[in-house]
Each structure stands twice: as C-alpha cells, then as structure tokens.
Amino acid sequence: MLTASRAPQLKTVLIASGLVLTLAMGVRHGFGFWLQPISQAHGWTRETFSLAMALQNLLWGAFGPFAGMAADRFGTARVVIIGVLFYVGGLLWMALVSEPTAFVVGSGVLIGAALSCTAFGAVSGIIGRTAPEVKRSWAFGISSAASSLGQFVMMPVEQQLITSTGWQTAFYILGALVALVMLPMAFGLREQPLEKASGPQQSMADAIKEAFSHRPFLLLVAGYFVCGFQLVFIGVHMPSYLKDKGILDPSVAVMALALIGLFNIFGSYYAGKLGGFLPKRYLLSSIYLSRTIVIALFLLAPLTSWSVYVFACAMGLLWLSTVPLTNGVIAGIFGVKYLSMLSGFVFFSHQVGSFLGVWLGGYLFTKQGNYNTVWGITIALGMFAALVNLPINERAIKRQPVGMAA
C-alpha cells in the first residue's frame, strides 16, 4: 500500500506520465518522415537510415531493464530528467552528423537511452504502484492512449516542420519542445515511499530469476517480439512503401500514421478497460490474430488512398493495445515492486523485434527492390504471437517466505 492517498496522486501521475509519453512517443513515431530527406541529403541508401532506426529500437530495449531498475530504486522523476537530456542530445546529433557510422551509432545510443527513460517501461512502475489493483489495467490503458495521442498530434506537426523549415531545423525545434514540456512533467512523477510489505522480500536478482524461470513470462517475451517487429516496420517504412506503389502525395502517409495514432487512443483505452474483467491472454491473442488478418487484407486489396486510411484505422485500434494488457499480466503475476524492471525485460524482446523489422525492411528493399518478403514475415509472426499468448497463466505467483526451501 502507498502511504499517501491514492486518488489525487493517481490523477497527477496520469497527467504527468501522459504528457511525457505523448511527446516521447509522438516524436519517435515521426522519424520515418526523415528517411528520404536525410538519405537524399547525404547520398545514403535507405539501409543506412533504417539501420540507425533499428539500432535506436534495439538499444531502447537493451537499456530498458536498467532504466526500469533505476526507476524502481531511485524514482521515476530522476530517470525521466536524464531521459530528456539524452533525447535533446539525440535530436541534435541527427541534425548535425553526416558521417554514416557516427550517425547510426550516435543516434542509436542517444535516442535509445532517451526512450528507455521516458517511454512505457520507465513510467509503468509508478502507474502500477499508484493505481489501485481494480483500476490498474485501466490506468495502463490511459497511459498507452496518451502515447497514441502523441502520434496523432505529432505526425502532422513533424511533417509540416520538415516541409516549412527544413529537416535539420525541424530537429532543433523538436529538441526545444521536448525540453520545455517534459522537464516540468518529471516533477509530477515523484513517488511516495512504499510501506514495507508483510510478505517475503525480494532482491532485484531474485525477481529476475523468478521471472525468467516462469513460463508465462517467457511466453509474454515471445509475443512481444512480434509486436515490435510489426509496429516499427509499418511505422518507419509505410511512407516509402506508399510512394513506391504510386501514391506520391505525402499527405496520404501523414494521414495514415495520424489515423493509427487517433484510433489507437480508443484501442489502448478499451483494451486496458477490458483487461480489468476479461482474461488478458485471450485479448492479447485476439489482437495479434486481428492484426494478421488486417495486414493480409490490406495487401490483397487494390491500393488506393482510401484503402490506406481503412488499414490505418483498423491497425490503430490494435496498435498499442497490447501494452496495458502485457503490463497488467506482469503486475498481476509478480506484483508491482519491480514492475518497471520486469516490464523493461519484456520490452527488450519487443525492441529486438523492432530492430529486425525496421532493419530488414531497409535491407531486403535494397536487395530485392520491394517489401514483399517482410510483409510475409509480418503475417507469419502475427499467427505465431496469437498462438503463444493463449496458454499464459495469469494467476499471481505464490512465493514462500524468505529462508524456506523452494
């Protein structure tokens, strides 16, 4: 239990974390708009920029467990402040560096670290610890919806900034915006201390060992890999895919990605709400299966601007709706003491999938001249994720008191 009253603090936490997620995820989702202008300006193939985005996603996941450990131990506010500094540095790096290897490594490290400190994993712990158990899944849904609001709001903003000010100046403006909005919000994420629990006490090492020896946790890890692969491939490569297929108006891609963000506000919210009274494993399985069907129908249907919009709306409902459910399963099984850390480990799998999705998109396009193979992989992985989530046991793990044999 928390020592302070929950209701006012929960409202503050949801507002502050919501604004942090709105901007952190909104800026990140728009990076695909820089693929062509940066590549053309520096004379790169699409593979170079794709590799930078892939490394960002991979390191976001790799740094995630450590950012989660820091948030669980030292507080979310401090971690978010550090993340803001990394974010501003990463945006400036992407604007100024023209040497390919330096661009890939530097932006990968800086933006990856920034997102690990400002996105879902870092703030999941404070949300889980602040919200009453009956409202926890709903609260996770609110935070996931906030990130989708960022995607909806920031997509047109970023495209307009690139068009009106140039791609480099757009990075400078976004860096200033990140600092001005996210730093004040960090102070709304200061936690009250937790009362000492009466049950068995765990170290971080014990919690990690317990999680990775528990089959449901491993199944969540496997399913989340697929989520990352699908979302980041589509998010980064959709504008270029549409242009290659003859839809030359860039506003179609902007509208599509914005619609994904808009409809995911509802998808994430209601996924979290449904997760409060329906088995989360069945909801997760249904989401992955539905994504697979939507992607297949999109590829089979004649490609028009309206088919793109319909696809975007359908995918939006399913986009980040896995987040509140996955975090809810973790909290339900293992409790909330190390929630940020354990969410970070699961999210690392998500980001390994993201790395492969965005990098393979660029690599196979360079080799084959199209995205057909990656679309096929995306569909096959969706079926896999739908199956592996079905047998997850959501019951809270039973721990023996400290000192007793296992």
N, C-alpha and C positions, 0 to 999 in steps of 0.2 A: 504493500500500500504506500501511497505517497503521503508525506507529512502535511502538504498543503491541500486546500480544497481543489477539487479536480475541475469543476465546470469553468471558472474563469481562466485557469491556466490552459485548459484544453483549447478554448477559443483563441487565446493568444498564440499558442503553439501552431494551430492550424493556419492562422493568418500568416504568421511569420514564415513557417515552412512552406506554405503555399506560394508566397511571393518569391522565395528563394528558388523553389522548383520551377515556377513559371519562367523565370529568367534563365536559370541554368539550362533547363531542357529546351526552352524556346530558342535560345541562341544556337545550341548544339544541333538541333534538328535542321537548322537552315544552312549548315555547312555545304550541303550538296549544291547550293547555288553558286558557290565559288569554284566548283570543279573546272568548268570550262574557261572562265576568265583567267584564273591563275595559271592553268595549263597553257593557255594560248600566250599569256604574257611572258612566261618563262620558257616556252618551247618544249614543254613536257608532254609525254603521253598521259593518258588517263590513269595508267597504272601508278604513276608517282603520287598523285594526289590521293588516289584510292588507298595506297599503302599508308600514307600519313593518317587518313581517317581510320584505317584498320588498326594502326598502332595506338591511336588515341583510345579506341574502344577496348583494345586488349589491356592497355595499362590502366585504364579506368577500372577494369575488373581486377587486375593484379594489385592495385593499390587499395581497392575497396575493403578487404578484410582488415587492413592496418588502419585505415581511416575509421572503420567501424569500432575497432579496439580502442582507438583514441577517443571516439565519441562516447563509448560506454564508460570509459575510465575518467576522462578529463572534462567531458561535457561537449554537447553538440555545438554550442556557440563558438568555442575556440576553433573547432575543426572547420566550421563554415568560414570564419575570418581568414584562415590560412588558405582555404579553397578559393576565396575571392582574389587573393593576391596571385595565386597560380593562374587563375582564369584571365586576369588582365594581362599578365606576362605572356600567356599563350597567344592571345589575340594580337598583341603587338609583334610577337615573333612571326606569326603567319603573315602579317602585313609587310614585314621588313626583310625577311630572309629569302634569298633567291637560289641558294645552292641546294640541290635536291636532297642530299643526305642530311644536311643540317635542318632543312625544313621538316623532313619526315620525323627525325629523332626529336628535335626540339619541341615541335608542336605536339607530338605524341606524348612526351613526358609531361609537359606543362598542362595541356588540356586534359590529359588522362588523370593527372593528380587533382586538377581542379574539380572535375566531375565526381571523383571518388569522395571529395569533401563536401560537395554541395547538392548531390542528387539523392536518389532513393535510399541507398544504403546508409548514408550518414544521418539522415533525419528519421529513418524508420524506428530507431530505438526510442527516441524521445516521444514520438507519437504513440508507440505501443505502451510505453511506461506511463504516459499521461492519460490515455483514454481508458475508461472502464472496460472490462472484458466484453460486456454486451455491446459496446459501441466500437470495439477495436477495428473490426473489419470495415465498418462504415467509415471510420477515421482514415484508414489506409486508402479507401476509395476516394475520399476528399482530396488527399494529397496527390494521388495519381491523376485525378481530374485537373488539379492545378497545373501539373506539368503539361497536360494536353491543352489547357487554355493558353499556355505559353507558346506551344506550337502553332495554334490557331492565330494568335496575335502577332507573333514574331515573324512568321513566314512572309507575309506581305511587307512588313517593315524592312526586313533584311534585303529582299529583292529590290524594293524601292531605293534603299540606301546604295546598293551596288549600282543601280541604273542612274541615280541622280548625282552621286558624289564620287563614284569610282570604287573599285573593290578594296583598295587599300584604306581610303578614308572611312569606308564602312566599318572596317575592323576597329579603327580608332574610336569611332562613335560608340560602338558596342562595348568597348572596354570601359569607357566613361560611364555608360549606363549600368553595367554590371557593378562597378564600384559604388555608384550613388544609391542604388536600390538595395543591393544585397548586404552591404556592410551594416546599415541600420537594422535590418531584419535579423541579423545574427543575435542581437541583444534580446530579442524576443524568444530566443531558444535556450535561455539559461534555465537549467533544471533545478528543482528542489531535490534535496537528498532523499534517497530511499530509506525507509525504515529497515532495520535488519530483519531479514526473513527468519521465521522459526524453523524452517525445514533445512535440509542439507545444503551446505555452502559449496560452491564450485569455484575452482580457478578457471582462468581462460583456457589453459591447456586441457583441463578435464572436460570443459564444454566442447572443445573442438574434437577431442577423442570420442566423446559420446555421440556427437552429431554424425561423424563420418563412419561410425560403426552401426548406424541406424538406417535400415533400408529405405524407409520413406524419404529421408533426407537425400539419399543418393538418387532416388527417382526424381525428386524435385530438381536436383542439379542437372540431370539428363534432359528433362523437359525444358528447362530454362535456356539451355544451349540453343535449342531450336528457336525459341522466342527471339533471341538476339540475332541469329542468322537471318530470319525472315525480315525483321523490322529494319535493320540497318541497311541490308541490301536494297530494300524498296525505298527507304528514306533518302539514301545517297544517290542511287542510280536512276530513280524514276524520272527526273528531269531530262537526263541524257537519253534514256530509253524512249521517251515520247518523241524527242527531237529526231532520233534515228528512224523512227517509224513514220515520220512525215508530219507530226503535229508540231509545227515550228513556233507557234505562238507561246512564248514563255509564260503567259498568264494562266495557261491551262495547268502547267505543272505547279505553279504557285497556288492556284485554287485547289488543286487536288491535295497537296500537302496540308493546306489550311483546313480543308474539309476533314481530313484524317484527324487533325487536332480538335476540331469542333465536335465531331461525333464521338471522339474518344472521351470527351468530358462526360458525356452521358454513359458511354460504355463502362468507363472506370468507376463512376459513381455507383451505378446499379450493380456492377459486379461485386463491389465491396458490400453493398446493401444486401444482395442475395447471399453473399458468403456468410452473413450473420445467422442464417437459418437453413441453408441448404448445404449439402456436402461440398466442400471446396474442390475436392478431387474431381467430381463429376462436372463441375463448372469449368475447371481448367481443361479437362479432356474435350468438352464441348467447344470451347474457344479454339483450341488447336484444330479440331476437325472442321469447324466452320471456316477458319482461315484457309485451310487447304481447298475447300470447295469454292470459296470466293476467288482465290488465285486462279484455279483451274478454269472457272467460268470466264474470268477476265481475259485469259489467254486464248480461249476458244471463240469468244465473241468478236465481231468486227470492231476494230479500234476507231473510236470517234471521241470527241471531247466529252460527250455525254456518257459514254461507257467508262471513261476515266473517272468522271465525277461519281458515278454509281459505285464503281470499285472503291474509290476513296471513302465514300460514306460507309460502305459495308466494312472495309478494313478498319476504319476509325472506331467503330463500335467494339472491335476486337483488339485494338492496337496495344494499349497498356492495361487492359482489363485483367491481365494475368498478375499484375504487380500486387494489388491489395489481397488477392487470393493467396498468392505464394507467401507473402509476408504473414498473412493470417495463419496459414498452416504452420509456419516456423514458430510463431508465437504460441500457437495452441499446443504444439508438441513439446517445445523446450522452455517456454516461459519467456519473459521479456528482459531478464538481466543482461544477457549478451545478444540481444536481438540485432543490434546494428552489425556486430561482428559476424554472426551466422548468416544474416542477410547478405553481407559482403561476400562470403564464400559462395553462396548460391549465385549471386550476381556475377561473380568471376566467370562462372560457366556461361552465363548469358553473354558476357563480353568476349569470351573465346569464340562463341558463335558469331558475334558481331564482327570480330576480326576476320573470320573466314568468309562471312557473307559479303562484306564490302570489298575485301581484297580479291576474292575470287571473281566478283563482278568485274573489276577492272582488269584482272589478269586474263580471264577467259575471253573478255571482249577483245583485248589486244591480240590474243591468239586466234580467235575464231571469227571476230567481226560481228558478234551478236551475243545476246544474253540468254539464249535458249537453254543451254546446259544448266545455268544457275537457276533459272526458273524451275526446271525439272527437279533439281536438288531441293529446292524450297518446298515443293509439293510433297516429295518423299519424306522429308524431315517432319512436315506437319502431321502426316499419318503416324510416324513414329512417336511424336510427342503426345498425340491423342491416346495412344495405347499405354505409354509408360505412366501416365498420371492416374489411370483407372485403379490400380491396386494400392495406392497410397493410403496408409492407415493414419488417420488424423488424431487419434487418441493421444492425450498427454502422456509423456514418458514417465514411468514410475522409477523413482530414484530411491536407493537405500540410504539410510543415514550414514554420515561420514564415519569411517572406521569399521564398517561392516563389510564382510566379503561380498564380492559381486556374485 
